C-alpha cells in the first residue's frame, strides 16, 4: 500500500485524499459481492465475456481455462462495489468497462446512483503512467 501512496505523491497528489482498496477488502466476508458476480453472469453471455478477455493483455483462442471467464466479471464488479462513477484504467481494461456500462442500469447489487437514479459509469482510459517517463526515470529517485 505504501508504494501506491508514494506513486500518488510523486505525481503531485495527496495520498491522504485518495482511497486505496485491496481486492480482499471488497470480497472477503462480503456475500453481496458474490451476489453481484452472479447477477453480472446472469446479465451477460459467453460472447460478451470472451470479447472482454483481452483485458488480460492478449486475445484468447478457442481453448481457454474456465477460470479466465470469471475475470471480466470481477473487473466489472469492482466498478460497482467501490462506487466508481468514473472508471479510470488502462487501455487494456476498456472492454471490461464497456461491459460495465452495458449492464449498469440493470445491476441489482451496488448500483451506481445519482439523485436516486441508476447511472452508467464514465470510462476513462490511458496508457500506463510509467510510459510518460520512458528512459528518464521518475523524479524523486524512484524508478
N, C-alpha and C positions, 0 to 999 in steps of 0.2 A: 504494500500500500504506500509506503514511504517513497518508492520510486515514482509512482504516479503523481504524488504530491509535488515531488521535485520537478517533474516534467512541466506541470502546470505553472509552477513558479518560474522556471526558466523561460517559458513562453510569455511571461508577463502577467500571469493570472495570480489570484489569491487562493491558494488551496483551501483556506478556511471557508471560502464561499462556494466550494464545489462539493457536491455529494458523491462520494465514491461507494460503489457497490461491489461486493464479492458475489459471484454467482450462487454460492452456497447460501447466502443470506436470503436469496429470492425463493429458493425451492426447498430448503431444509425445513422440515416440520411445517409445511405450508400446503395443505390439501388443495386450496383454491388454485395454486399454481398448476398443479397437475390436472385439475378440472379444466383449466384454461387450455392446456395442451390437448386434452381430449376434445374440447369444444372446437379448437382450431382444426384438429384432424377431421371432425365432422363436417366442417365448412370447406375443406379443401379436397382435392383428389390427387391421384398419383401423378398426373401430368403437371399440376401446379407445383408439387413438391420436387419432382425431377427437374423442372425448369429452374427452381430456386437453388439447386445443388451447386451451382457454380460459385456460391458464396464460400465453398470450401477451397476455392482458389484454382479449381480445374473443372473441366467438363467431364461428365460421367458417361461411361459406356453402358452397354446393356446389363452387365453383371456388376452389381454394387452391393455392399453389405446392407442388410436391412436397417441396421442401427444408423446409417447415414441419412436415412429418410426422416429421422426424428429431428435432426439438426436444424433444418429450416423452421420447424415448429418452435423449437427452443429460442431461436433468434427472434422470431415474430413475438413470442410470448414476452420476451424481455422488454420490448417496446411498451407493452400494456402494463406489465407488473410495476415497472418503475415510473409509469405515468408520463412517458416521454412524448409531449406534444410535438417536439422537434426531434426526430430520429436522426442522429448525426453519426455517420460512419464512413468507412472506406468504400471505394467504388465496388469492391468485391461483395459488399452487402446489399447492393441496390435491389437485387431481385427479391431478397427476403423482405426488404422494406416496402417494395411494391406490393407484395403479398399481404403485408400488414395493412396497407391502405385499402386493399380489396376486401378484407374481412372486418375492418374496423367498426362498421356500423352494425354488424351482426354479433359482435363479441358479447358474451354474457358475463364473463368474469373480468374484472379490471378494465372496463371500457374507459376510453378517454372521453372526458366531457368538458364542455364549455357552456356556461349558463344552463346547466342541466340538460344539455343535448349532446348526444354522441357525436364525436367528430373524428375525422381521419388525421393520422399524424402527418406532419410535414416532413419530408425526407430530404436531407442534405448529404451530399457525398463529396469526398475529396480524395486526393492521393495521400499516401502515408506522409505524415508530418516530417519524419526524418529526411524525406527526399528533398525537402527545401534546403537542407544543409549538405547535400551530397558532396563529399570530398572536402568539406570545410570544417567539420567538427561542429559542436554546439558551444556557443559562448558559455562561460562558467566552468569549463573544464570537463563537462560530462560528454562522452561520445557514445 
